[in-house]
Amino acid sequence: MEKAKISASQLFILMVLFELGSALLVPLAIDANQDAWLAILLGMAFSFVLLLVYHKLYTYYPDLLPTEYMQKILGKVMGTLLAFIYILYFMYDASRVLRDFGEMLLTFAYPDTPLFIANALLMLVIIYTIRKGIEVIARSGELLFIFMYVLAVAGFILIVSSGLIEIKNLQPILEEGLFPVLKVVFTQTLYFPFTEVIIFTMILPYLDNPQKAKVTMLCATGLSGINLTITMLINISVLGVDLTARSQFPLLSTVQSIQVADFLERLDVFFMLALVIGGFIKISVLLYAAVIGTANLFKIKSPSRLSYPLGFVILFMASTIASNFQEHLREGLKVEMFILHMPILAVIPLLLLLVAFLKNRKKQRE
């Protein structure tokens, strides 16, 4: 670990930007139709349970990275293997987010630019930031957070004032009952984006006031959940369920439809900046966790050296992960949820906590 500290407010901002990240781009929870906003809200509520699991593991080992305490909990061999799996997961997740933003830039701004070039430019900036350390990432988040929220408030005012919102697009609520919504919650929104914050277990040891960790994690997830709920309410009320489901990037499609006083229109370029901010922070945190996790696992004294090789691996994965964007989305929202997210974000942390609890109780008895 580098000798650095971040405040609770910086952790809060990083978590909010991380969770908004790529979740603002995609038609999140649209399988629940007009109840997508409810699926997001319930996903946020249920994610609090897993957040408390991550925090409890942190309280058992407050000065250790997960790559270290996994070895203490499961033993050297099993712990090392599991830690390596988590590092690979962080890199895979970073490559998926990078692909999301590369595709968005090509669709809305640079249609003739190769995907690899768009991804490479973003990745070079991220690698430069990673080499500066967690404190620089946190300070960047503070500056970008203000800019992103100014754009968000401006966009909300413009959408309302342009008279695009149709409340009837949100009706009827719970047309097919609660079961379809709960199905989406436990197969999608519980994991993406809320419990992806398991990545912050790699950053919690840098917190200057560990007592604030739990409240910060819960408040950040609550704020991002409310923001995503409002975003999906606006998307569906403006575009309708069918168009939201068919759109690759529904938020930008919503912004494109803004037209105020016959001269304020085609504002999607400005709001792309806000989305790129979220992507930049999310990929930076994922790559940073992969870098310090690898350095810790393999006893590398200078973690910053790993930023270039791991960054280029992520860049290559982003370009080859799927043959087109539709396949990329299907893998992310269907296949990946069951194969990766469920075991890595829910099952394994629960098992780790159980074993850690039993070991801790045994020590107390002795």
Protein Blocks (a to p, Z undefined) as FASTA:
>chain_A
ZZddddfklmmmmmmmmmmmmmmmpcghklnmmmlmmmmmmmmmmmmmmmmmmmmmmmmm
mmbcfklmmmmmnojklmmmmmmmmmmmmmmmmmmmmmmmmmmmmmmmmmmbcfklmmmm
mmmmmmmmmmnojklmmmmmmmmmmmmmmmmmmmmmmmmmnopacfklmpcehklojklm
mmmmmmmmmmmmmlmmmmmmmmmmmpmblmlmmmmmmmmmmmmmmmmmmmmmmmmmmnom
mlmmmpmblmlmmmmmpcghhlaghkllmmmmmmmmmmmmmmmmmmmmmmmmmmmmnopa
blmlmmmmmmmmmmmmmmmmpmbfklmmmmmmmmmmmmmmmmmmmmmmmmmmmmmmmmmm
mmmmZZ
